[in-house]
Amino acid sequence: MKLQLALDRLTWDECIDVLDQTKNSVDIIEVGTGVIKEYGMAIVREVRKRFPSHTIMADMKTCDAGGHEAKQAFGAGANIVTVMAFSSSMTIQDTMNVAREYDGRVMVDLLEVQHREKLNELEKLDVALVSLHIGKDRQKKGAFNTDMFQLVEGFPFEVAVAGGIDETTAGQAASGNPDIIIVGSAITKADNPSIAAENIRKTIKG
Ligand SMILES: O=C([C@H](O)CO)[C@H](O)[C@H](O)COP(=O)(O)O
């Protein structure tokens, strides 16, 4: 099980600072959507330069122009890009085609997906990796909970989980045996990000 650190609502310097503090505890660095909107691919390139041996995910949250956006992110050094599950199947396919060219991966974000029919469609598209995700705004009504695993039960996908997971709930999230646990604010806004990341790493990896 891998720990992915999501960098959201941070300045350029804060991103680098929190990564310097947590790099030994995290497997995957996520350059968050808002950070990408602020700084573009330049920050993906910077993170790649400073953390050459980490896997980097660019949380593009692509919903159209999949091929173009995937080229931007992989070209800047990302290993994984995200595309929204509600996108056209052509967008998802174009994103996956570009990922193959770059030897990269695509994570399909299941934000707001409620029905397993969508998962059937994604399976037919040969999607390999999905994320069960409670968005920041939706978190006002509750964070990620293990009931969400039902959506993907029986499908062959690798699964990431995200949405308000913290030191107290990481164990619960890990109990569903996802492949990746994504944590953002609980680490980046902690008094000591290094200790928070290490505590979560220990909780999910034992
Ligand atoms: O994808 C995310 C969200 O939509 C904001 O862009 C976050 O990276 C993800 O939810 C993890 O962050 P936390 O919820 O703060 O743990």
The ligand as an SDF file (V2000), in Angstrom:
LIG
                    3D

 16 15  0  0  0  0  0  0  0  0999 V2000
   -7.9350   15.9280   -5.0790 O   0  0  0  0  0  0  0  0  0  0  0  0
   -8.0780   16.5640   -4.0750 C   0  0  0  0  0  0  0  0  0  0  0  0
   -9.1510   17.5990   -3.9480 C   0  0  0  0  0  0  0  0  0  0  0  0
  -10.0670   17.4370   -4.9890 O   0  0  0  0  0  0  0  0  0  0  0  0
   -8.5900   19.0240   -4.0240 C   0  0  0  0  0  0  0  0  0  0  0  0
   -8.0150   19.2910   -5.2830 O   0  0  0  0  0  0  0  0  0  0  0  0
   -7.1770   16.3310   -2.9170 C   0  0  0  0  0  0  0  0  0  0  0  0
   -5.8810   16.1810   -3.3680 O   0  0  0  0  0  0  0  0  0  0  0  0
   -7.5760   15.0870   -2.1370 C   0  0  0  0  0  0  0  0  0  0  0  0
   -8.9050   15.2390   -1.7030 O   0  0  0  0  0  0  0  0  0  0  0  0
   -6.6800   14.8430   -0.9240 C   0  0  0  0  0  0  0  0  0  0  0  0
   -6.6290   15.9800   -0.1080 O   0  0  0  0  0  0  0  0  0  0  0  0
   -7.2900   16.0170    1.3650 P   0  0  0  0  0  0  0  0  0  0  0  0
   -8.7510   15.8170    1.1810 O   0  0  0  0  0  0  0  0  0  0  0  0
   -6.9340   17.3690    1.9090 O   0  0  0  0  0  0  0  0  0  0  0  0
   -6.6540   14.9030    2.1530 O   0  0  0  0  0  0  0  0  0  0  0  0
  1  2  2  0
  2  3  1  0
  2  7  1  0
  3  4  1  0
  3  5  1  0
  5  6  1  0
  7  8  1  0
  7  9  1  0
  9 10  1  0
  9 11  1  0
 11 12  1  0
 12 13  1  0
 13 14  2  0
 13 15  1  0
 13 16  1  0
M  END
$$$$
